[in-house]
Structure formats: structure tokens, C-alpha cells
Amino acid sequence: MVTAVVLSGGGSLGAIQVGMLLALADRHVVPDVYVGTSVGAINAAFLAGRPGLQGLEKLAHIWTQLTRHDIFPTGPARLLRAAVGREAGFADPKPLRTLIDRHLTYRRLEDAQLPITVVATDVITGQEVQLSHGTAIDAVMASAALPAVFPPVRSTTTS
């Protein structure tokens, strides 16, 4: 039997996901595959590259160090530029991209130690897109894109 862990979106709920996964590990539940969207995709991508208790503990440590500014940096000038249409979102996506890129141990989704599927939304059709091959950072950033906050990401990643 295959054990899949599916992690949803929800911003700071990503920290709660790590606690849930630690509780499952205490009960010897070991994931064989990860599926995630938004913050769940961020956690899933990290853990697919660092399976096991050490990966979970490292991810828990990362979450304890984060602040809102690390993920949603903004300021009055950016807010004004976004309000008049000169920025695609109220928050600069570069710090989040850097954070994710710094902690991923693989470049392509298919190279993760455990299989991973990242779920994003096609902004044109509104349809779910399942990504399991291609550039990991682009897939995760596409999944984490949030209208008016983070701009959409053009991904050539496929399922």
C-alpha cells in the first residue's frame, strides 16, 4: 500500500502541517509520495528532497525562524505601484523564491528522492494543473502565486 501525504494551502497553516507530519512520524507513518498546493507545495517540495525525521525537524526549524516580512515583503511604494498597476502583486516574490530555492535539494521535480506532485491553477482557464516533471522552483512558485499578492508564474513544468 502506498502512503500519500496531501498538503493544502493556507499560508501560516504550513507550520501546522509540519506538526501534523511530526505526529504521524511518531506513529511510524512514512510517506511514499507527496502532493501539495501553495504552502503545502512548499512543504511537500522540501520533504520530497529530505524524507524522514531529519527533514521534518529541519523544516520545523525553518518555520520557527520565519517572519511575515520573509514571505510577504512590501512597503508603501510597492503598494502604490501595485494599486496603479505597475506591479503584478503587493508583495515581492523574490524573497520567497530565494527561500525555497535555498532549501530545495533538487532542481527538477522528477529528481526528488520521493515522488512529488505540485498542484497549481491555470490563471487563464481556472483549471487545476498537476505538475510532477520540470523545474521544481517554478512549479512551487506557480502553486504559491496568489492573485494581487504574488504574480502568476509561467511554468513549462508538466505532469
C-alpha atoms as a printed R data frame, in Angstrom:
    type eleno elety resid chain resno      x      y       z
1   ATOM     1    CA   MET     A     1  0.000  0.000   0.000
2   ATOM     2    CA   VAL     A     2  1.255  3.475  -0.928
3   ATOM     3    CA   THR     A     3  1.029  6.247   1.663
4   ATOM     4    CA   ALA     A     4  0.407  9.651   0.085
5   ATOM     5    CA   VAL     A     5  0.566 12.858   2.084
6   ATOM     6    CA   VAL     A     6 -1.556 15.651   0.640
7   ATOM     7    CA   LEU     A     7 -0.813 19.153   1.941
8   ATOM     8    CA   SER     A     8 -3.192 22.037   1.308
9   ATOM     9    CA   GLY     A     9 -2.689 25.756   1.043
10  ATOM    10    CA   GLY     A    10 -3.344 28.249   3.775
11  ATOM    11    CA   GLY     A    11 -0.303 30.436   4.472
12  ATOM    12    CA   SER     A    12  0.793 30.021   8.072
13  ATOM    13    CA   LEU     A    13 -1.061 26.694   8.233
14  ATOM    14    CA   GLY     A    14  2.128 25.362   6.663
15  ATOM    15    CA   ALA     A    15  3.688 25.390  10.124
16  ATOM    16    CA   ILE     A    16  0.783 23.332  11.451
17  ATOM    17    CA   GLN     A    17  1.327 20.822   8.662
18  ATOM    18    CA   VAL     A    18  4.830 20.181   9.956
19  ATOM    19    CA   GLY     A    19  3.461 19.467  13.433
20  ATOM    20    CA   MET     A    20  0.941 17.041  11.944
21  ATOM    21    CA   LEU     A    21  3.681 15.281   9.993
22  ATOM    22    CA   LEU     A    22  5.835 15.014  13.118
23  ATOM    23    CA   ALA     A    23  2.879 13.406  14.938
24  ATOM    24    CA   LEU     A    24  2.454 10.939  12.065
25  ATOM    25    CA   ALA     A    25  6.186 10.143  12.179
26  ATOM    26    CA   ASP     A    26  5.829  9.391  15.911
27  ATOM    27    CA   ARG     A    27  3.255  6.781  14.871
28  ATOM    28    CA   HIS     A    28  5.604  5.358  12.199
29  ATOM    29    CA   VAL     A    29  3.581  6.685   9.265
30  ATOM    30    CA   VAL     A    30  6.100  7.098   6.453
31  ATOM    31    CA   PRO     A    31  5.029  8.918   3.265
32  ATOM    32    CA   ASP     A    32  5.801  7.331  -0.098
33  ATOM    33    CA   VAL     A    33  4.624 10.304  -2.154
34  ATOM    34    CA   TYR     A    34  3.791 13.977  -1.568
35  ATOM    35    CA   VAL     A    35  1.120 16.160  -3.164
36  ATOM    36    CA   GLY     A    36  0.856 19.831  -2.279
37  ATOM    37    CA   THR     A    37 -0.610 23.158  -3.257
38  ATOM    38    CA   SER     A    38  0.507 26.648  -2.249
39  ATOM    39    CA   VAL     A    39  2.201 26.467   1.176
40  ATOM    40    CA   GLY     A    40  1.566 22.711   1.068
41  ATOM    41    CA   ALA     A    41  3.597 22.570  -2.155
42  ATOM    42    CA   ILE     A    42  6.440 24.401  -0.415
43  ATOM    43    CA   ASN     A    43  6.446 21.897   2.452
44  ATOM    44    CA   ALA     A    44  5.982 18.910   0.125
45  ATOM    45    CA   ALA     A    45  8.843 20.022  -2.132
46  ATOM    46    CA   PHE     A    46 11.154 20.383   0.854
47  ATOM    47    CA   LEU     A    47 10.228 16.984   2.315
48  ATOM    48    CA   ALA     A    48 10.346 15.146  -1.023
49  ATOM    49    CA   GLY     A    49 14.025 16.098  -1.117
50  ATOM    50    CA   ARG     A    50 14.691 15.366   2.566
51  ATOM    51    CA   PRO     A    51 12.466 12.441   3.555
52  ATOM    52    CA   GLY     A    52 12.420 11.198   7.115
53  ATOM    53    CA   LEU     A    53 12.551 12.632  10.599
54  ATOM    54    CA   GLN     A    54 15.672 14.747   9.990
55  ATOM    55    CA   GLY     A    55 13.935 16.506   7.100
56  ATOM    56    CA   LEU     A    56 10.858 17.154   9.216
57  ATOM    57    CA   GLU     A    57 12.943 18.547  12.065
58  ATOM    58    CA   LYS     A    58 14.870 20.809   9.661
59  ATOM    59    CA   LEU     A    59 11.597 22.079   8.162
60  ATOM    60    CA   ALA     A    60 10.195 22.722  11.647
61  ATOM    61    CA   HIS     A    61 13.309 24.757  12.456
62  ATOM    62    CA   ILE     A    62 12.926 26.812   9.263
63  ATOM    63    CA   TRP     A    63  9.303 27.589  10.143
64  ATOM    64    CA   THR     A    64 10.282 28.800  13.618
65  ATOM    65    CA   GLN     A    65 12.698 31.310  12.078
66  ATOM    66    CA   LEU     A    66 10.300 32.871   9.542
67  ATOM    67    CA   THR     A    67  8.551 36.214   9.847
68  ATOM    68    CA   ARG     A    68  5.800 37.762   7.728
69  ATOM    69    CA   HIS     A    69  8.378 40.017   6.095
70  ATOM    70    CA   ASP     A    70 10.375 36.960   4.944
71  ATOM    71    CA   ILE     A    71  7.402 35.780   2.889
72  ATOM    72    CA   PHE     A    72  5.301 38.888   2.144
73  ATOM    73    CA   PRO     A    73  7.731 41.809   1.937
74  ATOM    74    CA   THR     A    74  6.050 45.015   0.920
75  ATOM    75    CA   GLY     A    75  6.182 48.706   1.599
76  ATOM    76    CA   PRO     A    76  4.260 51.854   0.772
77  ATOM    77    CA   ALA     A    77  5.988 52.368  -2.594
78  ATOM    78    CA   ARG     A    78  5.279 48.823  -3.775
79  ATOM    79    CA   LEU     A    79  1.678 49.026  -2.546
80  ATOM    80    CA   LEU     A    80  1.191 52.225  -4.530
81  ATOM    81    CA   ARG     A    81  2.794 50.731  -7.665
82  ATOM    82    CA   ALA     A    82  0.550 47.657  -7.336
83  ATOM    83    CA   ALA     A    83 -2.548 49.804  -6.813
84  ATOM    84    CA   VAL     A    84 -1.900 51.698 -10.062
85  ATOM    85    CA   GLY     A    85 -0.998 48.536 -11.994
86  ATOM    86    CA   ARG     A    86  2.777 48.951 -12.180
87  ATOM    87    CA   GLU     A    87  3.428 45.813 -10.087
88  ATOM    88    CA   ALA     A    88  1.705 42.461 -10.541
89  ATOM    89    CA   GLY     A    89  1.329 41.957  -6.785
90  ATOM    90    CA   PHE     A    90  1.523 43.710  -3.452
91  ATOM    91    CA   ALA     A    91  4.423 41.531  -2.271
92  ATOM    92    CA   ASP     A    92  7.784 40.995  -3.939
93  ATOM    93    CA   PRO     A    93  8.032 37.269  -4.812
94  ATOM    94    CA   LYS     A    94 11.857 37.257  -4.938
95  ATOM    95    CA   PRO     A    95 12.454 36.632  -1.201
96  ATOM    96    CA   LEU     A    96 10.051 33.655  -1.210
97  ATOM    97    CA   ARG     A    97 11.689 32.276  -4.349
98  ATOM    98    CA   THR     A    98 15.136 32.670  -2.766
99  ATOM    99    CA   LEU     A    99 13.982 30.959   0.440
100 ATOM   100    CA   ILE     A   100 12.534 27.998  -1.461
101 ATOM   101    CA   ASP     A   101 15.500 27.724  -3.810
102 ATOM   102    CA   ARG     A   102 17.961 27.806  -0.906
103 ATOM   103    CA   HIS     A   103 16.310 24.798   0.744
104 ATOM   104    CA   LEU     A   104 15.462 22.574  -2.233
105 ATOM   105    CA   THR     A   105 17.940 19.725  -2.685
106 ATOM   106    CA   TYR     A   106 16.994 19.067  -6.334
107 ATOM   107    CA   ARG     A   107 16.280 21.176  -9.408
108 ATOM   108    CA   ARG     A   108 13.690 19.101 -11.257
109 ATOM   109    CA   LEU     A   109 10.577 17.588  -9.676
110 ATOM   110    CA   GLU     A   110 11.380 14.178 -11.106
111 ATOM   111    CA   ASP     A   111 14.750 14.214  -9.319
112 ATOM   112    CA   ALA     A   112 13.298 14.429  -5.786
113 ATOM   113    CA   GLN     A   113 14.035 11.480  -3.506
114 ATOM   114    CA   LEU     A   114 10.287 10.833  -3.149
115 ATOM   115    CA   PRO     A   115  7.702 11.402  -5.878
116 ATOM   116    CA   ILE     A   116  6.014 14.798  -5.680
117 ATOM   117    CA   THR     A   117  3.097 16.405  -7.470
118 ATOM   118    CA   VAL     A   118  2.616 20.142  -7.138
119 ATOM   119    CA   VAL     A   119 -0.891 21.454  -7.812
120 ATOM   120    CA   ALA     A   120 -1.296 24.919  -9.323
121 ATOM   121    CA   THR     A   121 -4.092 26.786 -11.098
122 ATOM   122    CA   ASP     A   122 -4.044 27.929 -14.712
123 ATOM   123    CA   VAL     A   123 -4.932 31.630 -14.396
124 ATOM   124    CA   ILE     A   124 -6.487 31.710 -17.869
125 ATOM   125    CA   THR     A   125 -8.836 28.728 -17.508
126 ATOM   126    CA   GLY     A   126 -9.076 28.395 -13.724
127 ATOM   127    CA   GLN     A   127 -8.313 24.688 -14.141
128 ATOM   128    CA   GLU     A   128 -6.153 22.642 -11.787
129 ATOM   129    CA   VAL     A   129 -2.725 21.781 -13.174
130 ATOM   130    CA   GLN     A   130 -0.787 18.845 -11.728
131 ATOM   131    CA   LEU     A   131  2.968 19.260 -12.029
132 ATOM   132    CA   SER     A   132  5.298 16.309 -11.495
133 ATOM   133    CA   HIS     A   133  8.049 16.955 -14.043
134 ATOM   134    CA   GLY     A   134 10.114 20.017 -14.811
135 ATOM   135    CA   THR     A   135 11.693 22.834 -12.860
136 ATOM   136    CA   ALA     A   136 10.861 22.445  -9.176
137 ATOM   137    CA   ILE     A   137 11.217 26.103  -8.163
138 ATOM   138    CA   ASP     A   138  8.926 27.285 -10.986
139 ATOM   139    CA   ALA     A   139  6.301 24.667 -10.107
140 ATOM   140    CA   VAL     A   140  6.323 25.593  -6.421
141 ATOM   141    CA   MET     A   141  6.230 29.331  -7.126
142 ATOM   142    CA   ALA     A   142  3.344 28.805  -9.598
143 ATOM   143    CA   SER     A   143  1.449 26.923  -6.910
144 ATOM   144    CA   ALA     A   144  2.174 29.639  -4.322
145 ATOM   145    CA   ALA     A   145  1.146 32.502  -6.630
146 ATOM   146    CA   LEU     A   146 -1.730 34.412  -5.069
147 ATOM   147    CA   PRO     A   147 -3.762 36.940  -7.090
148 ATOM   148    CA   ALA     A   148 -2.975 40.530  -6.112
149 ATOM   149    CA   VAL     A   149 -0.277 39.352  -3.679
150 ATOM   150    CA   PHE     A   150  2.216 37.329  -5.752
151 ATOM   151    CA   PRO     A   151  2.202 37.482  -9.547
152 ATOM   152    CA   PRO     A   152  1.398 34.409 -11.640
153 ATOM   153    CA   VAL     A   153  4.320 32.261 -12.745
154 ATOM   154    CA   ARG     A   154  4.726 30.980 -16.255
155 ATOM   155    CA   SER     A   155  5.771 27.374 -15.899
156 ATOM   156    CA   THR     A   156  6.842 24.936 -18.589
157 ATOM   157    CA   THR     A   157  6.539 22.186 -15.997
158 ATOM   158    CA   THR     A   158  4.208 19.308 -16.875
159 ATOM   159    CA   SER     A   159  2.529 16.363 -15.240
